Amino acid sequence: MTKHTGRKLLFVVNSLDGGVTERMIANLCNYFDNHEYEVSIVCLNKTYRAYFLGTEIKISALKGLNPDSRLINKLWYIFSTFFRLIALLRRYKPNMVISFKTSANLWAGITCSLLTIPYVLSERITEDTTFIKLNRLLTWFFLKIYNNAKMVVVPSKRMTIGFGKGKHFKPIANCEVISYPVNQLRPLVARGVHKRKFILAAGRLDDQKSFAHLITAFKGLSQQDVDLLVLGEGGEFPKLEAQIKQMGMQHRIMLIGFKECLQDYYKEAQLFVLSARDQSYSSIVAEAMNLGCTCIATDCEQELSDSTAQEKNGLLVKVNGLAHLTEAMNLALSNSTAKKGALKHTNQDNKTTFAEITSAKWEKLIQQIL
């Protein structure tokens, strides 16, 4: 297929590992590739592809860049990343750069500003939990990068409030809300995924997801015939594994890595639990609800308010409220009425968030900018 001139997009991402954001990136890249755009991806870290990408999509990884605690290696990492990314941008000559997550947004903003390439940033976490916590100089620098973007795309209406607070994000007009899609998963497989009843949690294993908090809360469950399965990969794996071993819970708490058959786990789970401290919009919770899985979620700043409401159709618990989380899980497991009242979605609720519609919204945004 011949691609149109003036339709060259380059995505800057941390990795293409398994994860909700990475799956959405793959969906977007395939959509644009199928709509006659020339698509390239630059991964800041050495990575493997967890999701299918079209054969015409060009993928480059800044391999071998792995900074450690030594200052000289950190400086070498910064120097190498900067010049390799500059070189790739000059080689691909994109009409637009799109990046996802804070660290990738920073690199994309710096390099695109120097090369006068228009760029769009996508952020999942509010400024209050990321760069506003830095010192004043670094905060100013980050905000400069974000304010110079053609658009900052966020998945939740409430995030526009967070990014528009007073002095930090002056031109709130450069914020656009495009929700993460609720993916249409493959048909269920007629087989059991686990031999015992289980509670399910899923996501990237990082500190923000608070899996350590969930593991501690799970130990307080009154029901002993229920296990906890955690799907996902990430840097917190060794720490969580050590925590489980120290608690002597290896027989009931399992870190099972990335799985493609999420729908089977949703369908068989007694509960799905989101324990994150900060979560702008959780499409993975929406997916679970869409398959009829009972859900409990922390009432973090951006929470699930775009699609659910406490008391009406959800069990929301306090962030870092250990006793509250344990109590909610005990209640939902033992009380059928509470379980029926837990977070639920319908296909009608999700009709505007499927991957194809979400990708079309991105295309409309990019066409308006170009």
Protein Blocks (a to p, Z undefined) as FASTA:
>chain_A
ZZdehiaccdddfblcdcfklmmmmmmmmmmmmnopacddddfbdcddfbdcdfklccdd
dehiacdfbfklmmmmmmmmmmmmmmmmmmnopabdcdehjklmmmmmmmmmmnopacdd
ddfbdfklmmmmmcfklmmmmmmmmmmpmbdcdfbfklmmmmmgojlmmplmlpccdddd
dddddddddddfbfbdcdddeddddfklommmmmmmmmmpmblkbccddedddjklmmmm
mmmmmnopmmmpccebjafklmlmmmmpmbdcdfbfbdfbafklmmmmmnopacdddddf
klmmlmpcehklpccddehilklmmmmmmmmmmmmklmmmmccddfklmmmmgfklmmmm
mmmmmmmmZZ
